[in-house]
Amino acid sequence: MELIHEPKVLLIGWTDFQKPECVDWRTDTEVAGEQIIEYAGRMCYQSWSNPAGRTNAAYIGNMLDHGHLSVIEHATAAFSIWGVSRSCTHELVRHRHLSFSQVSQRYVPETDANFVEPAVIAEDPELHALFLESVQASQRAYDQLLERLTEKYASVEDRTLRRKLARQAARSVMPNATETRIVVSGNFRAWRHFIRMRGSEHADVEIRSVALQVLRHLQRLSSAVFSDYEIYQLPDGGEAARTSHLYE
């Protein structure tokens, strides 16, 4: 068993773009996601010329300022997230415009589970001891239940079904702190909303950490879309994100 104190967020996929040969249009960005956003915006108004020499960043910034956000939905990013608790993913999956693929406790046994320990508990010896005692007790209960349930379903001929029936019942004693892994993808508009809500100083500490890691990845991937978000220090030493834009 390992106690985890920081999630790990990796950018694993993003939008590609192939400009139609029939369209006479050029832009100054090499980022595919930014290209497709500008292309979509110009398609709406058939405005392929750019006599003012407006940059892609300025073009996208103008759309953000005016709330013309449907065009940023064409650019997407996917993340693989490790070391988060089930309580964190319970909040994460409420963002219905994102897409999720999470480790299944019905198919993957929790016999060697790890647990996510909040920093406020880890830094206090008495609280840490209480947390450790609790998760260890849950792990023992799970192991015992899984063993007995496996015996109980021994007569089920289908091996996969037999294992699934045992594991889906045994998992009921595992706490919210149980570590899980999840792949999350979404368009840039959905990610902006997620960051606005979960990167806030009012958000839960764990999911805020995920949101800030996502934001840093996205700012490197597409500064034109995400540079308006500022990461700032909180009085307790933590970090949060904010933007002056009203539209999301």
N, C-alpha and C positions, 0 to 999 in steps of 0.2 A: 504493500500500500504506500502511495505517495500523496503528500499534501501539496496542493498546487496553490500558488498565490498570484499568478499573473497569466492571463490568457495569451494565446499566440494566434495572430491573424495573418494569413498569407493571401496575397492577391494571386489568383490562379487562372483567371480568364477575363477578357475584355473584348469590346466591339472591334470588328474589322470593317473596312469600308472600301468599296470599289466604285469609283465614279463612272457613271455611264459615259461611253465615248461620244454620244450624241449631244452632250451638254458642254457648252463652251464656258467653263468657269474654273477659276483657280483660287486657292486660299493659301495663307501663309503658315498654317500649322501642319505638322507632321503627325499629329495625334488623330487616329482614325475616329475615335469617339467625338472629338471636336469637329472633324470634317463632316461627319454625318449629321450633326446638329445644325451646322451652318447650311448644309445642303438642304435639309428639311425645311429650314426657315425660308430660304430663298425659293424653294419649290412652291411654297404657299403663295408667294407673291410674284413668282416668275421673274425675280429680280437678280439676274445672273451677272450683270455688270456691276462694277464697284468703282465709279469715278472718283469717289472721295478717298479711296485707298484705305478703307476701314479694315482693321485687323480682325482676325477671327475672334480674339479675346474681347475686342470692343463690340463685335456683333453679338456674341453670346451675352456679354454684360448688359447690353441694351435690352435683350429679351428677358433677362432676369429682372431688370429694373421694372419692366412693364408687365411682368407676370405671364409672359407668353411661354409657358413651361411645358406644353405638350411636346415641343420639339426635342427637349433634352431626354425624353423618355425613349428615344431611339438608341441612345448610347447605354451600354450595360457594363457591369463589372461583377465578377464572382469571387467569393472568398472562401477559403477553407479555415475553419476556426477550431482550435484545440484548447483544452484546458479551461473550459467553461462549465459551470454547474448547470444542473437541470433547472434550477430556479431562474438562471439567466436565460436559458433558451425558452422557458415558459413565457418570458417577457418578449423575447426576440420574435417568436412566431406570431405574436399579435400584430406585427407589421405585415398585413395581408398582401401588400403589393410586392413583397419580396417572395422568393421561392426557396424552399428548404429541403435538404436531404440529411437526416440525422441518424446517428447510430441507433439501431433497434435493440432494445432490451429483451425483446422476445426471441431474437436470433443470436445475440451476443451475450454470453453469460457475464454476470458481474462478480464472478468469483475472485478476480484480482482488481477490483475497482480502486480508482483513485478518488480523492475528495478535494473540493475547492474550499479553502479556509479563508474567510474574510480577514483582511489585514487588522481590523479592530479587535478581532479575537486572537489572532496569531501573536500580536504584540503584548498581550496580557497573559502571563504564565498560568494563572488560575482559570481564565476563560479557555485558553488553549488546551489545558488538561481536560476540562469538561467537554470541549468539542471532540477531542481525540477519543475520549471514553464513549461518547455517543456514537460516533461513526464506526468505531470498532465493534460496538454492540450490534449495530445494524448489519454490519458485514457478517458477524457470526450468525445472526438470525437468518440472514439470506442463505448462507451456506447450508444451514441445517434444513431450512424449508426446501431448498432446491434438492437436497439429497432425498428427503422423504417424499417430495412430490414426484421425483423421478421414479421412485419405487411405486408410488401410487398409480402412475400412468404406464407401468411396465407392460400392461396388456395391450396397449395401443400399438398396432402393427406398424404404422407409418412412423419411421424414426424421426423425421423432421417435425412432424406434428407432435410426437411425444415430447420432444425437447421444448418445443414452443409452449405447450400447455404447462409444463413445469416452470419454465422461466417467466412466463407472463404472470403467473400467480406469485412466485417468489419475489419478484421485483417490487411488490407493494410495500415492502418494509424498507426499501432503500430511500435515503433522505434526499432532500432537494440539493444537498451539497455534492451529490454524486457527480463526478466528472463525466462530460460527454463531448462529442465532436460533431460538427455540423458544417455542411456546405450551404452557403447562402448566396443567391444571385439576385440582381435587381437592376432596374434602369436608374439612370442618374437622378431623376426626380424622386424616386422612392428612396434612394440613398440620402439625398439631401434632407428629406423629411425625417428619416431615421436618425441622422446626425443631429438635427435640430432638437428632436425629442429626447434622445438618449445620450447626447453629448452635453446636455445641460447640467449645470451644477445641482439641479434638483433631482436628477436621475440616480438610480441605484449605482453604487460605486463600481460594481463588476461590469455591468453592461455599458457604463460610461467609458470604462477602459477599452472595451471592444469598439465602441463608437469612435473614440479618438484614434485608435489604430487604423480603423477603416478610413477615417478622414485623412490621415497622413498618407496612406496609400493613394487615395483618390486625388489628393492635391498634387502628388508626383505624377499621377497618370493624366490628369486634366486640370491644370491650374486655372484654365479659363472658366470652368464650371464651379470649382470649389475654393478658389483663392479668397473669396469674400468671407469664408469662415476663419475666425481667429481662435487660436488655442491660448488660453490665459491661465495664470496661476490662481488657485483658491487660497484663502487664509490658512487652511489646514495642510497646505503643501501639495494638494492634489491639483488636477487640471480639469478644465471644462472647455467647451466650444460655444461660440456664439456668432451670429451674423446680423448685419443691419438690414438685410433684405426682408421685406414684409411677406413676400409671396413664397409659397412652397408647394 
